[in-house]
Amino acid sequence: MSEKNALFLGIDAGTTAVKAAAYNASGGIQATSTVENETINPASGWSEQSMKEVWQKTLQAIKLVCDQIDASKVKSVGVCAQGDGLWLLDKNHEPVRNAILWNDQRANDLVGTWISDGTSDQLSRFSRTAIWPGTSGAAFRWLKENEPENAARAQYSINCKDWINFKLTGNLTTDFTDATIPFFDLENHCYSSEAFELLGIPELQDVVQPPLQSTQQNGVLCEKVAMETGLLTGTPVAVGCLDVAAMMSGMGLKNTGDVFMILGTTAVVGVVMEPEPFSEPSAGATLMHPYLEKWIRVLAPLSGASALDWFTSIDPVNFNQNDPAAIAQHLNEMAENSDIGANGVIFLPFLNGERAPFVAPNAKASFLGITGSTTQADLARAVMEGVTFSLRHCFESTGQDKPGEIFLTGGGAKNELWCDIIAQIMGAKVIASKNSDHGLWGAAQIGAAASGLVDIEQSKSRNEPSIIYLPEADKTKLYERSYQSYLRYLEKFSFVS
């Protein structure tokens, strides 16, 4: 089905950087680029990006790839990007304001009210997702109350990848993975009017886009972008998907029960599952699969590798290198000087509040169990263990059976000590990929599917290097005690009931 020598362009517009890569049909990278993104923080807890700057960064990343290859061989474009947040256009298709991002906390008080009065639980009946401050619903309600003139100007509510696709093709679309949160009725396969009403923003329903499948065509590359990049005018561009869904596709996870973890700045736990009737409200998010009639249960706690970064940042004496690899190595060496269980120290990793497996915008991080004999090594190990306890808690909240194996990707998957800790705490085989481009490769695959050049449902996983970590019974038993202590602390502080 694939054209000989065809290349597929994948774009991954993340919060910290925009990445682009050209792949051949077997998933081999032919060229790649990374352009740093800038986040704006106008006030404490606020997180924004200039939509125009995001597009310029994307255009720059595409140009850098095209300069390394024969761009005429690129036969498709697929885009994935950060999800949630609030990306609004006016009647002229111009940004209403800076995008409010997924990790923005200005709507904390609104979400706290919705949790206490039961609104959040009612909303989850439709999308099977617990609302958090960085969702479009919470952000738009805040905008309506605090910037009513901007709320009134909004004619189109989209997502990050939709904005990029619009600039590539001139067409406005969205897909089911982005549309699911927080207004989509998964059982009836449509937006829920009641969901918009519950959040007091019925007008937003008039400006959201009807979702399409990720592997459909958004349109074709416009002449202006083609001239600026060297790509061919008319190159098919996919509707695309949320970055988490693209990563899952890039890892080749299609079977019910497949489990993956993304160890990035924030962490993600995901499980491929069959659609099921609503039973009770739960934290986390449920996404429609980008190309199968399945769901992806996703829980994304707000602390991942960022907790490790925080710990090293507060000790500039010991962690004064500019080399991230050297910093990680020193952290591991320090943590290895402590025993399993960090000599009784438990770290609650809520540095930025929490959104999974429970929503608590005002939760605070803590070291608990410190004594006069506690060492810095204990604290280092407790941070790594505490983040992993959170990941296990997230998985267990899905109600799925204990996994036989877990696929790991993201920058943290290169940290061998952390990967081993995950294997022991989860009690499961961990397959840690040495590659970190699964979102890019997944986006490229989805683009190729939209062009008709790849049957993504039948495609085989690419061969890629990985390291396997196996659970050891004695270590798993020791970690079980610490995990139960972690859960008791959560109950004590009323984070869970």
C-alpha positions, 0 to 999 in steps of 0.5 A: 500500500505504501509508495516506494521511498515515501516519507511521512512527516510527524509533528508533536507540539508539546508544551516545552517544545515542538518536534518534527520528524520524517520517517520511512515506512518501517519507522526509521527516522530520516530527519528530526528537529526540536524547537523550544516552546515558551510558556508565559506565566502572567500570574502565579499558577497561570500557564499560557502560550501565544498561539501565533508563536506556537505556529511559528515554532511549528513552521520552524521545526518543519523547515528544519526537517525539510532542509535535511531531506528531499521534501518532495518525498513527504507524502503525508503529514500527521500532527499530535499535540498537548491537549486540553486548555483553551484555544479560541479563535474569533470570527476572523480565525485569529486568536482571541488571546493567548491559549490557556494551557492544560496545566493552568490553575486559575480555575482552581476555586471553580473546580473545588466548588464543582467537586464539593457540590457534585457537579464534577461527578454529574459531568463524569457520567458523560465523558467519564472524566473528572474535570480539572482546572486546565480543561476547556470547560473550567478555563472558559467558565473562568474567562466568562467571569473574568474576561467577558469581552474575550469570551464573547469574541470566541467563535471557534473553540479548538485544541493545539493540534487543530490550530496547527492543522488550520494553519497547514490547510485552512480547515478547522476540525478536531478529533475524538481524542481531543473532543472527549474532554470534558463535554463528550457523551461517550455512550451516545457518541455526541456532545452533551448539552447537559454537560455544557449547562452543568458548567454554566457555559451553554454558549461554548457548545456553539463554538466547539467543532464536530469531531472526526476520526483521527485518521481522516483527512483534515485537508491538504497542505496549502500553497503558502506553507508549501512554499515556505517549507519545500513540502508539496502543495496538496500533501494530505494532512490528517485530523490528528490526535492528542499526544497521549493517543499518538504515543500509544499508537507509536508504541503499537498498543492496540489490544485490550488490557495493554498498559503504558506509562509515559515518564515525562515532565508529568507522568501518564498511566494509560490502559486500552479498554473496551467501552463499558456502561457507566458505573460510578464517577472516577478520576482521570480521563477517558479518551476514544481510541484514535482509530479503533472502537475502544477507549483509552483510560488515562490518568495523568498525575501532575508530578512525574519527572518534574518532581525529580527536577524539583528535588535536584533544583533545591540543592545547587551544591550537589546538583550544579551540573548543566548536563541533565544526564549527569544530574540524573546519574548523581540523583540515582547514586544518591538514592542508591545509598538508601534502602528500599522504602527510603528508611520509612520516609514517604513523599507525597508528590503533589507539588502542583496540586493533583488531578489523578487519581483524585482531583485536589487542586490545593493539595501540597507535597510533603515528606513524611516519616522523617527522623533524626537519622533521615539522610539526603539519600533517603529523601532522594529515594523517597521522591522516586518512590513517591512518584511511582506510588502515585503511578500505581495508585493511578493504575489501580483506580482504573479497576483493571486487572494487574498487568503482566507487562507495562510499556514505558516511554518518555525521558524517564524511561532512560533512568534505569533505577527509576524503571527498576523501582517501577517494576518492583512497585507495580510487580510487573514486567517493564519494557522501557523503550530507548526511543523517545519519539513515540508521539512523533512516530504515532502522528506520522503513522496517523498521517500516513493512514489519512493519505491511504498509504498505510493500513494502521490497524494492520500495521506491525510495531516497529523494531526498537531497542528496549530494556526489560526490568523484571519484578523480584519477589523480595523487593516487591514485598518490601515496597508493598509495605511502603505503598500501604503507608503511602495510601494511609497518609492519603486517607489521613490528609483526606485526599482519598476516602 
